[in-house]
């Protein structure tokens, strides 16, 4: 099953890891913990983006609401979801990493929560990593690489989850280049939101199917 490549830094999850570094002994997060962590993380990222924009006098990457941007964003989201599904099936280390992380984060959530799981990271992370970082670092290939590496670090969830960080960095590259080449922040925002939502639904559906078959 595919899994969402891009998620907010779950504060409660990291706290559990610090308190107990043995992954097998970490208790699942509660729905409230996850939703609060998503909200707090989104606010922090938005605050950083606005502060950076003001202090650094950075011009935000243009955000244009048009049909072309929506279609491109949806197409990229579909491509990422398909690629994630292939990686999930073929790369065992990535599958184990994703299952461990998503089992903790997604399992307690209900379907309506996936909307927030798409919107909050999709808006806050794209505003910071693509909207502010790209123009701040020169809006070129180097800027895309730097922002993508930092985007991957945001998804750090323990040393054993390195495949997840690599995948998040790769997705950061895709979103970054889509922003640069289109000159429209709407494209990576749509791609990020839809990818998170679709991948979450597919992963949850896959887990339910496995339980039914067993």
N, C-alpha and C positions, 0 to 999 in steps of 0.2 A: 504493500500500500504506500502511496505517496505521503509525504508529510510537509507541513509548512516550513519553508526555509528561513522565513523571517519572522522572529518573535521579540517582544519587549524583554528587557532584562528583568527577570522576576526576582524582586528583592527578597521576598520571603524564602524563595528557593535557595538563593545564595546564602542566606542566613543559616538554613538547615545544613548546607554543605560545610560551612565554617564550623558549626557546632558538632557536626558528625561527618567527617570526610569519607566514611565508608558508604558508597552508594547503595549497597544492599540493605543498609539499616536506616535509610532516610524515609521518614513517613510521608505519605502523599500530602500535598497541599490541600487546603479546603477551598471551596468555591469563593468564599469571601476573601481569603488571602490572595488568590489569583487576581480577582477583579480589582481589589485595592491596589495591588502591586502594578497592574497595568495602568490604572489611573494615575498613580503617583509617578511612575516612570514617564508617562506621556507628558505630564505637567513639567517634570524636570527637564526633559529633552526640549520642550517648547521654550522654557525659560532660558536654557543655554543658547538656543538658536537666536532668540530675540536679543539676548545680552551680547552675543558675538556680533550680530548684525549691527547693533548700535555702537558698541565700543570699536569694532573694527571697520565701521562705516562700509559694510558689505552690502552690495545691491543684491537683493533676493533674485534667484533665477526666475524668469517670467512664468507666471501661472495663467494660462489661457484656456478658458472653458469652451472647447469646440468638439464637434463630433469626431474629427480626425484623431484628436488626442485620446478620446474615450476608446475608440476602436483599436488604436495602437496599444493602449494600456491593457485592454482585454486580450489582445493577441499575445502580448508578452506574458501575461498571467497564465494563459493556457499553455504556452510553451514551457514556462517554468514548472508548472504542475506536472506536465508530461515528463519533463526531464527528471524531476524529483521522483516520480514513480519508477522510472527506469533505474535511477541510482539506488533507490530503496530496494529494488529486486536484485540488482547485480552486485552491489557493494555491501558486504556483510557488516563491516565496521560501521558504516553510515547507518545501516538499518538498526543495529543495536543502539547506537548513540541516539538516533531519533526516537526510537521506541522508549528508551529510558527517560528522555527529556519530556516527550509528549505525554507519556503515561502519567507523569507527575503534574503536568500543566493542563492537559486537555481533559483527562478522565473525569474530574469533578464538575466540569462545565456542562451546561445544557445548551440546546441549539441557539436560543436568542443571544447567548453570550458570545457566539462566534462572530456576530455582527460587530460587537465591540472589539473583539480580537483582531478584526480586520481594520476597523476605523482608527482606533487609538494608535497602534504602531504605524499604520500606513500614513497617517497624517503627521504625527510628531517626528518619526524617524526620517521621513522623506524631507520634511521642512529643514531638519538639521543637516543630514548627511548629503542630500542632493541640493536642497534649496539654498543653504548657506555655505556649507563646506566647499562645494564645487567652485563657485565664484571666488570664494576667499582664497583658494589655492591656485587659481588661475584658469579655471574652467577648461582644462586640457586633460590629456591622458594621465599625466602625473597626478593631477587633482583627483581623477577617478580612482586611481590605484590607492592613494592615501585614504580617501574617504571609505573605500571598500574594505581596506584592512581594518580601519577603526570600526566599521560596521560589523565586521566579523568578530572583533574583540567584544563588542556589545553583547554578543550571543554566547560568550564564554560561560560554560556551566560545569566546569571541572576538567581536570587534565585528561580524563578518559573520554571526554566528549569532543576530542579534536576534529573528528570528521564533520561534525555539525558546524564548527567554526569555519572550516575550509569551504563548506557548501554555502554558508552565509556570506562569506567573502566573495565567492563566485557570483552569487545573486546580486551582491552589491555592485560588482562590475557591470552586470547586465543593466541594472537600474541606472547606474551612473552614466553609462554610454548612451542609454536611451534618452536621458535628460539632456546630455550635451548635443547629441545629433538632432534632436527635435527642437531644442531650445524651449521646451515646455515642461514645467514641473508636474503638470497634470498627468503626464504619461506614466512616470514611475509611481505616482500616488495611486492611480487606478490599478496599476499592475500589482502593487504591494497589497492593497486592500483586498482585491479579488483573489490573489494567490493565497493569502492567509485564510480567507473564508473558505475557498474551495478545498484547500489542502486539509484544513481542520475537519471539514465535513467528510471528506474521503477517508481520512485516517480513522475517524470515529466509526464510520460505516464499516471499515475493514475490521476493526476490533470487534464490533457487534457480530459481524459475519463469522469470525473465527470462534467466538463464544457459542454461537448457534450450532456450528458444525461439530464442535467438541462435545 
